[in-house]
Amino acid sequence: MRKMNISVEQWPLKQPFVISRMAPMLHGEVVVVEISERGMVGRGECERVDIFEPEYPSVTDAIERARKFVEQGASRLQLLDLMPAGHARNAIDCALFDLEAKQSGKRAWQLAGQLQAPENVTTVFTLSIDSPQNMAQMAAANKDRPLLKLKLGREGDMERVAAVRAAAPNCRLIIDANTSWSLLQLQQYLPKLAALGVEMVEQPLPPGEDHLLEQVEAIIPLAADESCLDRSSLPQLVGRYQVINIKLDKTGGMTEALALAKAATEQGFEIMVGCMIGTSLAMAPALLLAQQARWVDIDAPLLLARDREHAMLYEGSTVHPASAALWG
């Protein structure tokens, strides 16, 4: 018989992590689900988002409500109907994915339908929003990384980008506005960003204003993050975005994420794979998904003061696949 265990963990950050719409984060808080059956244990991790964004329902309560279904043997596919997309389902889905791999004697990449073992990927390195001077200083310290992601969303954003570009002239740059710009700002900023060599802008407008993007000439690809949860989101993104950012905590796990990636690619979207604040346990399944992505943002362990046992290897911005001892 299956048993499910739920635990909450805190992981200190090297320095506060700041985005435009939240108070500075001093630590990451995650929920780990362990599902045991016939002497084997599968694990999955999600961010405890309700701690940092109180408008979200309790993640631990949602997982607890699913206990009956999980312990009675619900499959990953059945979970798609039993639970909504989101953080809670992700932790359970990834735990079931891990458990299934162990019980079948296969690796997770095989269960995911991939034809070969995952390869290394290059992740972005994220710079929290700060003054132009401080962001430039951080960029200079990371100027040897191939790709930087800038958190924006306050007055002076173009000064921030210009300062980072001057401090790290050879880095590729992408931008995350975290829903904080107006349509007018976006239209004014895009030519300036293009001139500074920015290659993608993530979620510039609030999700409820996606229709306004039909008025925008996307001289730089625009990526849907908060506006893209799962496959049900895609019809509202066509003609407005060119890229979707797939995060397991949004899709509710690998099962839906794989289906979303396939459907999005078939509809002509480019793929970005992102993450929340978490440990290597959360990044391991995301790396499998990232095999088909143009942009990869699984740098959360680089922001932590420490990572868990059997952590994934990060060499600079190169991320190596996880060992079976960690996940999958």
QUIDA-V28841 format. One record per helix or strand of 2 or more residues. SS is the DSSP state (helix for helix, strand for strand). FROM is the first residue (numbers start at 0). TO is the last residue. If there is no record, write none. Layout:
<<SS & FROM & TO> <SS & FROM & TO>>
//
This chain:
<<strand & 2 & 16> <strand & 24 & 36> <strand & 39 & 46> <helix & 48 & 51> <helix & 58 & 64> <helix & 66 & 70> <helix & 75 & 81> <helix & 86 & 103> <helix & 107 & 110> <strand & 120 & 121> <strand & 124 & 126> <helix & 131 & 140> <strand & 146 & 150> <helix & 156 & 166> <strand & 171 & 175> <helix & 182 & 194> <strand & 197 & 201> <helix & 206 & 214> <strand & 220 & 223> <helix & 230 & 235> <strand & 242 & 245> <helix & 247 & 250> <helix & 253 & 265> <strand & 269 & 272> <helix & 279 & 291> <strand & 294 & 295> <helix & 299 & 302> <strand & 313 & 314> <strand & 317 & 318>>
//
